[in-house]
Amino acid sequence: MMRKGFLMKVYPDMHDEYEKRHNEIWPEMVEALHRHGAKNYSIFLDKETSTLFGYVEIEDEALWSKMATTEINKKWWAFMEPVMETNTDNSPVTTNLQEVFHMD
């Protein structure tokens, strides 16, 4: 299992909406995440900076990278675009983090 950490930004006035949309995540999105090897997926919010910290465990980097090309993922990105910083393809602006310590 591989661990991935990353940062994103939600707009300051959209904290509640961001959380609401994730509390109501579409079942087909969850299914696609599982099919692409995602497990133990969490997103945390620092309200002071509007920074999101994402953590996900994946089975395989190549399988995980294919998630971005799915229609359901593209639909989710378009749905989330009004509430967070995004790239021109609606994907979230993301900073990948390097793991420097882990303890089981």
C-alpha positions in Angstrom: 0.0 0.0 0.0 1.3 3.5 -0.9 0.4 6.6 1.1 -0.2 9.9 -0.6 -0.5 13.3 0.9 -1.5 16.5 -0.9 -2.7 20.1 -0.4 -5.5 21.9 -2.1 -7.4 25.2 -1.5 -11.0 25.8 -0.9 -12.4 29.3 -1.3 -12.8 31.0 2.2 -16.5 31.5 1.8 -17.1 27.9 0.6 -15.9 25.8 3.6 -19.4 24.6 4.5 -20.3 23.9 0.9 -17.1 21.9 0.3 -17.9 19.8 3.3 -21.6 19.4 2.3 -20.7 18.2 -1.1 -18.3 15.6 0.3 -20.9 14.5 2.9 -23.2 13.8 -0.1 -20.5 12.2 -2.3 -22.1 10.3 -5.2 -22.0 6.5 -4.7 -20.6 6.1 -8.3 -17.7 8.4 -7.3 -16.9 6.3 -4.3 -17.2 3.1 -6.4 -14.7 4.6 -9.0 -12.3 5.6 -6.2 -12.3 2.0 -4.9 -11.9 0.5 -8.4 -8.8 2.7 -8.8 -7.3 1.4 -5.6 -8.2 4.2 -3.1 -8.5 3.2 0.5 -8.5 5.1 3.8 -9.2 8.5 2.1 -9.5 11.6 4.3 -9.5 15.3 3.6 -8.8 17.8 6.4 -9.5 21.6 6.4 -7.4 24.4 8.0 -10.0 27.1 8.3 -7.5 29.8 8.9 -5.8 29.3 5.6 -8.5 27.5 3.6 -6.0 24.8 3.0 -7.1 21.2 2.5 -4.9 18.3 3.4 -5.7 15.1 1.6 -4.5 11.7 2.6 -5.2 8.5 0.6 -3.7 5.0 0.5 -3.5 3.5 -2.9 -2.6 0.1 -4.3 -0.8 1.2 -7.4 0.3 4.5 -8.8 -0.5 3.6 -12.4 -4.0 2.4 -11.5 -4.6 5.5 -9.4 -3.5 7.9 -12.2 -6.2 6.4 -14.5 -8.9 7.8 -12.1 -8.3 11.3 -13.5 -9.5 10.1 -16.9 -12.8 8.7 -15.9 -16.1 10.4 -16.8 -17.3 10.4 -13.2 -14.1 12.0 -12.0 -14.4 14.8 -14.7 -18.0 15.3 -13.6 -17.0 15.6 -10.0 -14.3 18.1 -10.8 -16.8 20.2 -12.7 -19.2 20.0 -9.7 -16.4 21.1 -7.3 -14.9 23.8 -9.5 -17.1 26.6 -8.0 -15.9 26.0 -4.5 -12.1 25.5 -4.8 -9.0 26.5 -6.7 -8.9 24.6 -10.0 -6.8 24.2 -13.2 -8.3 24.9 -16.6 -9.5 21.3 -16.9 -11.4 21.7 -13.5 -8.9 19.5 -11.7 -8.0 20.8 -8.3 -4.8 22.8 -8.0 -2.8 20.2 -6.0 0.6 20.2 -4.3 1.8 16.7 -3.7 3.7 16.2 -0.4 6.7 14.0 0.2 6.4 11.5 3.0 9.2 12.1 5.5 8.0 9.9 8.4 5.6 7.1 9.0 4.9 4.9 11.9 2.4 2.0 12.1 
